[in-house]
């Protein structure tokens, strides 16, 4: 299995390098069309530094200064987004160019190859730049998505419950410190009864979370019934899930590891460890039915599960309301289209009988610090009972 994984990684890297070479080569042709003199060695050194920055920052994280690591990570991450749209636009241009050449359209309008390169190159760069700017703003300006949800169970002394849920912060070398502060202020402004964190709080490596004292920000959150969390797949990738759970609990966040709690003696809140635990920590998680054994189903049952999969299992187990994240709503187009058809619910709200689920697009980002076709969000679920 390990050999297969290494081979898969090798193939991905080869394809990544080849695609980047294609972009870089097109860049040299554009510069020549503009009659700009350049040193090929310097050009390719700069190009590969930018295009490989995301991977270099991670592979050599312990050998780089914090400033250099953060710079490479940010530039490299932004390049991943630029690469996606540059490739899409370049491939589109190749198709248009082929059609125009075959039909003689370029000759009919007396458009030279040099002019074609300049016009197409300029348009591609401008469009990509605009997409990145808009995408960065979408990622850096979270919205509050509000859902009115009714659970048809009477709860003594509680008619409503104000829940704020956040997922996929991905706190790590990419920063997100300012976004974290915005999150804390926004959560407190919503005056929540309950605050939930549905996984992927850290981004692979827990060290930036510790070194930048991100945990301190969570202690500033105020809620009536406290804060609860579950692990996501990224908590396991770096092998730091145990340390994360210990550290997060120290901030006052109750991390539910395949367990449930009875809150205020009025409703149940349960949390599953992420399914990545099996592959990365050799830990099997409980089936939802096993997890909820002993729960009084006459009371509301709320579940946190990072990945919104096998929804029928939660429905059969008697879950009233589930909170999930993970999908990022695709984060960047056309990813939003893919997640829509990959998951039964890739984002938003779904009701199936008495079972209801809310899937967040997440607050942070992974890879490119941009969102196109999705927005960073905080979920505010206003729960009513007994109607």
C-alpha positions as CSV (number, residue, x, y, z in Angstrom):
1,X,0.0,0.0,0.0
2,X,2.9,2.4,0.9
3,X,4.5,1.8,-2.5
4,X,1.2,2.5,-4.3
5,X,0.8,5.7,-2.3
6,X,4.4,6.8,-3.3
7,X,3.8,6.0,-6.9
8,X,0.5,8.0,-6.9
9,X,2.3,11.0,-5.3
10,X,5.1,10.6,-7.9
11,X,2.6,10.6,-10.8
12,X,0.8,13.7,-9.4
13,X,4.1,15.6,-9.0
14,X,5.2,14.7,-12.6
15,X,1.8,15.9,-14.0
16,X,2.1,19.1,-11.8
17,X,5.6,19.9,-13.1
18,X,4.6,19.2,-16.7
19,X,1.5,21.5,-16.5
20,X,3.6,24.2,-14.9
21,X,6.2,23.9,-17.6
22,X,3.4,24.4,-20.2
23,X,2.4,27.6,-18.4
24,X,6.0,28.8,-18.1
25,X,6.7,28.1,-21.8
26,X,3.6,30.0,-22.8
27,X,4.9,32.9,-20.6
28,X,8.2,33.0,-22.5
29,X,6.3,33.2,-25.9
30,X,4.1,36.1,-24.5
31,X,7.2,38.0,-23.4
32,X,8.9,37.5,-26.8
33,X,5.8,38.8,-28.5
34,X,6.0,41.9,-26.4
35,X,9.7,42.2,-27.4
36,X,10.8,42.1,-23.8
37,X,14.3,40.9,-23.3
38,X,14.8,38.4,-20.5
39,X,17.4,36.1,-19.1
40,X,16.0,32.5,-19.5
41,X,17.9,31.2,-16.4
42,X,16.5,34.0,-14.1
43,X,13.0,33.6,-15.6
44,X,12.8,29.9,-15.0
45,X,14.4,30.2,-11.5
46,X,11.8,32.7,-10.5
47,X,9.0,30.7,-12.2
48,X,9.9,27.4,-10.4
49,X,10.4,29.2,-7.1
50,X,6.8,30.6,-7.3
51,X,5.2,27.5,-8.7
52,X,6.8,25.0,-6.3
53,X,6.7,27.3,-3.2
54,X,3.7,25.6,-1.7
55,X,5.5,22.2,-1.6
56,X,8.9,23.6,-0.7
57,X,7.4,25.4,2.3
58,X,5.9,22.2,3.6
59,X,8.8,19.8,2.8
60,X,11.5,22.0,4.3
61,X,9.4,23.7,7.0
62,X,11.8,22.9,9.8
63,X,14.8,24.3,7.8
64,X,13.3,27.6,6.7
65,X,12.9,30.8,8.7
66,X,9.3,31.7,9.6
67,X,9.3,34.7,7.3
68,X,10.7,32.7,4.3
69,X,8.3,29.8,5.0
70,X,5.3,32.0,5.2
71,X,6.3,33.9,2.1
72,X,6.8,30.7,0.0
73,X,3.6,29.2,1.4
74,X,1.5,32.3,0.6
75,X,3.0,32.9,-2.9
76,X,2.9,29.1,-3.7
77,X,-0.7,28.8,-2.4
78,X,-1.8,31.7,-4.5
79,X,0.0,30.2,-7.5
80,X,-2.1,27.1,-7.2
81,X,-5.2,29.2,-7.8
82,X,-3.6,31.1,-10.6
83,X,-2.4,27.8,-12.1
84,X,-6.0,26.5,-12.2
85,X,-7.4,29.4,-14.1
86,X,-4.3,29.9,-16.3
87,X,-4.7,26.3,-17.5
88,X,-8.4,26.7,-18.1
89,X,-7.9,29.9,-20.1
90,X,-4.9,28.6,-22.0
91,X,-6.7,25.4,-23.0
92,X,-9.7,27.4,-24.0
93,X,-7.5,29.7,-26.1
94,X,-5.9,26.6,-27.8
95,X,-9.3,25.4,-28.9
96,X,-10.3,28.8,-30.2
97,X,-7.0,29.3,-31.9
98,X,-7.3,25.9,-33.6
99,X,-10.8,26.6,-34.8
100,X,-9.8,30.1,-36.2
101,X,-6.8,28.6,-37.9
102,X,-8.7,25.8,-39.5
103,X,-11.5,28.2,-40.7
104,X,-9.0,30.9,-41.8
105,X,-10.6,33.4,-39.5
106,X,-7.2,34.9,-38.5
107,X,-6.2,35.5,-42.1
108,X,-9.6,36.9,-43.0
109,X,-9.1,39.7,-40.4
110,X,-5.3,39.9,-41.0
111,X,-4.4,39.1,-37.4
112,X,-0.7,38.1,-37.1
113,X,0.5,35.3,-34.8
114,X,2.4,38.0,-32.8
115,X,-0.8,40.0,-32.3
116,X,-2.7,36.9,-31.3
117,X,-0.1,36.0,-28.7
118,X,-0.2,39.6,-27.3
119,X,-4.1,39.9,-27.2
120,X,-4.6,36.4,-25.8
121,X,-1.8,36.6,-23.3
122,X,-3.0,40.0,-22.0
123,X,-6.6,38.8,-21.7
124,X,-5.6,35.6,-19.9
125,X,-3.4,37.5,-17.4
126,X,-6.0,40.2,-16.7
127,X,-8.9,37.7,-16.3
128,X,-6.8,35.5,-14.0
129,X,-5.7,38.5,-11.9
130,X,-9.3,39.7,-11.5
131,X,-10.4,36.1,-10.5
132,X,-7.7,36.0,-7.9
133,X,-8.6,39.4,-6.4
134,X,-12.3,38.6,-6.2
135,X,-11.5,35.1,-4.9
136,X,-9.2,36.5,-2.2
137,X,-11.9,38.9,-1.1
138,X,-14.4,36.1,-0.9
139,X,-12.1,34.1,1.3
140,X,-11.1,37.0,3.5
141,X,-14.6,38.3,4.1
142,X,-16.8,35.7,5.8
143,X,-20.5,35.8,5.6
144,X,-23.0,34.5,8.2
145,X,-25.4,31.8,6.8
146,X,-28.5,31.7,8.9
147,X,-30.8,28.7,9.0
148,X,-34.2,28.4,10.8
149,X,-34.5,24.8,11.9
150,X,-37.4,23.1,13.8
151,X,-36.9,19.9,15.8
152,X,-40.4,18.6,16.6
153,X,-39.6,17.5,20.1
154,X,-40.7,19.4,23.2
155,X,-37.8,20.4,25.5
156,X,-38.6,21.5,29.0
157,X,-37.7,25.1,29.8
158,X,-36.1,25.6,26.3
159,X,-38.1,26.7,23.3
160,X,-35.2,27.9,21.2
161,X,-31.5,27.3,20.8
162,X,-29.0,29.6,19.1
163,X,-26.1,27.6,17.6
164,X,-23.1,28.9,15.9
165,X,-21.0,26.4,13.9
166,X,-17.6,26.9,12.2
167,X,-15.6,24.3,10.2
168,X,-12.5,24.1,8.2
169,X,-10.4,26.9,9.7
170,X,-7.2,25.3,8.5
171,X,-5.0,27.3,10.9
172,X,-1.4,26.8,9.9
173,X,1.5,28.4,8.0
174,X,-0.9,30.2,5.7
175,X,-1.8,32.5,8.5
176,X,-5.5,33.1,8.9
177,X,-4.7,35.0,12.2
178,X,-6.8,38.0,11.1
179,X,-9.6,35.7,10.0
180,X,-9.6,34.0,13.3
181,X,-10.0,37.4,15.1
182,X,-12.9,38.2,12.8
183,X,-14.4,34.9,13.6
184,X,-14.3,35.5,17.4
185,X,-15.9,38.9,17.1
186,X,-18.6,37.6,14.8
187,X,-19.4,34.7,17.0
188,X,-19.7,36.8,20.1
189,X,-21.9,39.3,18.2
190,X,-24.4,36.5,17.5
191,X,-24.7,35.8,21.2
192,X,-24.7,32.0,20.8
193,X,-26.1,29.5,23.3
194,X,-23.8,26.8,21.8
195,X,-20.6,27.0,19.7
196,X,-19.5,24.1,17.5
197,X,-16.3,23.5,15.6
198,X,-16.9,20.7,13.0
199,X,-13.3,19.7,12.3
200,X,-10.2,20.8,10.3
201,X,-9.2,23.4,12.8
202,X,-5.5,23.0,12.1
203,X,-3.9,22.5,8.7
204,X,-1.8,19.3,8.9
205,X,0.9,20.6,11.2
206,X,0.0,21.7,14.8
207,X,3.3,23.7,15.3
208,X,2.0,27.0,13.7
209,X,-1.1,26.7,15.8
210,X,1.1,26.5,18.9
211,X,3.8,29.0,17.9
212,X,1.3,31.7,16.9
213,X,-0.8,31.1,20.0
214,X,-4.0,30.7,18.0
215,X,-5.5,28.8,20.9
216,X,-5.7,32.0,22.9
217,X,-8.2,33.5,20.5
218,X,-10.7,30.6,21.3
219,X,-10.7,31.6,25.0
220,X,-12.3,34.9,24.0
221,X,-15.5,33.2,22.7
222,X,-18.6,33.5,24.9
223,X,-21.5,31.1,24.9
224,X,-24.2,29.9,27.3
225,X,-23.6,26.2,27.1
226,X,-20.0,26.2,26.0
227,X,-17.9,25.2,23.0
228,X,-17.6,21.7,21.5
229,X,-15.6,20.3,18.6
230,X,-14.8,17.2,16.6
231,X,-11.7,16.2,14.7
232,X,-11.4,16.5,10.9
233,X,-9.2,14.7,8.5
234,X,-6.5,17.4,8.7
235,X,-6.0,16.9,12.4
236,X,-4.7,13.4,11.5
237,X,-2.5,14.1,8.5
238,X,0.4,15.4,10.6
239,X,-0.1,12.8,13.3
240,X,-0.8,15.5,15.9
241,X,-4.5,14.7,16.7
242,X,-3.7,13.7,20.3
243,X,-1.8,16.9,21.0
244,X,-4.5,19.0,19.2
245,X,-7.2,17.5,21.4
246,X,-5.2,18.1,24.5
247,X,-4.4,21.7,23.5
248,X,-7.9,22.5,22.3
249,X,-9.5,21.1,25.5
250,X,-7.2,23.4,27.5
251,X,-8.8,26.4,25.8
252,X,-12.2,25.4,27.1
253,X,-13.4,23.5,24.0
254,X,-14.8,20.1,24.7
255,X,-13.6,17.8,21.9
256,X,-16.0,14.9,21.5
257,X,-14.1,11.8,20.4
258,X,-16.9,9.3,19.5
259,X,-18.9,10.3,22.5
260,X,-21.9,12.3,23.5
261,X,-22.9,14.7,26.3
262,X,-26.2,15.7,27.7
263,X,-26.3,19.5,27.6
264,X,-28.2,21.4,30.3
265,X,-30.1,18.1,30.9
266,X,-32.2,19.1,27.9
267,X,-30.7,17.8,24.7
268,X,-27.8,15.6,23.5
269,X,-24.8,16.6,21.5
270,X,-22.6,13.9,20.0
271,X,-19.4,14.0,18.0
272,X,-17.6,11.5,15.8
273,X,-13.9,11.2,15.2
274,X,-13.1,11.7,11.6
275,X,-12.9,8.7,9.3
276,X,-9.3,9.6,8.5
277,X,-8.5,8.2,12.0
278,X,-8.5,4.7,10.5
279,X,-5.8,5.4,8.0
280,X,-3.6,7.7,10.0
281,X,-3.9,6.6,13.6
282,X,-5.2,3.0,13.2
283,X,-8.3,3.9,15.1
284,X,-11.7,2.6,14.2
285,X,-14.6,5.0,14.9
286,X,-17.9,3.8,16.2
287,X,-20.9,3.4,14.0
288,X,-23.5,6.2,14.6
289,X,-25.9,3.6,16.1
290,X,-23.2,2.5,18.5
291,X,-22.2,6.0,19.4
292,X,-25.8,6.9,20.3
293,X,-26.5,3.8,22.4
294,X,-28.0,4.9,25.8
295,X,-29.3,8.2,24.4
296,X,-32.9,9.1,25.2
297,X,-34.3,9.7,21.8
298,X,-37.3,11.5,23.2
299,X,-34.9,14.4,23.6
300,X,-33.3,16.3,20.6
301,X,-30.1,14.6,19.3
302,X,-27.5,16.8,17.6
303,X,-24.5,15.3,15.8
304,X,-21.2,16.7,14.6
305,X,-19.5,14.6,11.9
306,X,-16.8,16.4,9.8
307,X,-17.5,14.7,6.5
308,X,-21.1,14.6,5.3
309,X,-21.2,11.0,4.2
310,X,-23.6,8.1,4.7
311,X,-26.4,10.4,5.8
312,X,-28.9,7.5,5.9
313,X,-26.9,6.0,8.8
314,X,-27.4,9.1,10.9
315,X,-31.0,9.2,10.0
316,X,-31.6,5.6,10.9
317,X,-29.8,6.1,14.3
318,X,-32.3,8.8,15.3
319,X,-30.2,12.0,14.7
320,X,-32.4,15.1,14.6
321,X,-29.8,17.6,13.3
322,X,-26.3,17.1,12.0
323,X,-23.5,19.6,11.4
324,X,-20.7,18.9,8.9
325,X,-18.1,20.7,6.9
326,X,-15.2,19.3,4.8
327,X,-16.4,20.0,1.3
328,X,-15.5,23.8,1.3
329,X,-18.3,23.9,-1.3
330,X,-15.6,23.1,-3.8
331,X,-13.8,26.3,-2.7
332,X,-12.9,27.3,-6.3
333,X,-14.8,26.9,-9.5
334,X,-15.4,24.3,-11.0
335,X,-15.0,22.6,-7.6
336,X,-18.4,23.9,-6.4
337,X,-20.0,21.9,-9.3
338,X,-18.1,18.8,-8.5
339,X,-19.0,18.8,-4.7
340,X,-22.6,19.4,-5.7
341,X,-22.8,16.1,-7.5
342,X,-20.2,14.1,-5.3
343,X,-22.1,14.5,-2.1
344,X,-25.8,14.1,-1.3
345,X,-25.4,17.5,0.3
346,X,-22.2,19.3,-0.6
347,X,-23.4,22.6,1.0
348,X,-26.4,24.1,2.7
349,X,-29.4,22.4,4.3
350,X,-31.3,19.2,3.7
351,X,-34.3,17.6,5.4
352,X,-35.1,13.9,5.1
353,X,-38.0,12.9,7.3
354,X,-37.2,14.0,10.8
355,X,-33.4,14.1,10.0
356,X,-31.9,17.4,9.1
357,X,-28.3,18.3,8.1
358,X,-26.4,21.6,7.6
359,X,-23.1,21.5,5.7
360,X,-20.8,24.5,5.9
361,X,-18.5,25.7,3.1
362,X,-16.0,26.4,5.9
363,X,-14.3,29.5,7.2
364,X,-10.7,29.0,6.1
365,X,-9.2,27.7,2.9
366,X,-6.8,24.9,1.9
367,X,-4.3,25.4,-0.8
368,X,-5.2,28.6,-2.7
369,X,-6.3,31.4,-0.3
370,X,-9.2,32.2,-2.6
371,X,-12.8,31.2,-3.1
372,X,-14.5,31.3,-6.4
373,X,-18.1,30.0,-6.5
374,X,-18.1,29.8,-2.7
375,X,-17.6,32.0,0.3
376,X,-16.1,31.7,3.7
377,X,-18.9,31.4,6.2
378,X,-20.0,31.1,9.7
379,X,-23.2,29.1,10.3
380,X,-25.9,30.4,12.6
381,X,-28.6,27.8,13.2
382,X,-31.7,29.1,15.1
383,X,-33.3,26.0,16.5
384,X,-36.9,25.9,17.7
385,X,-38.4,22.9,19.5
386,X,-41.8,21.3,19.6
387,X,-43.6,22.9,16.7
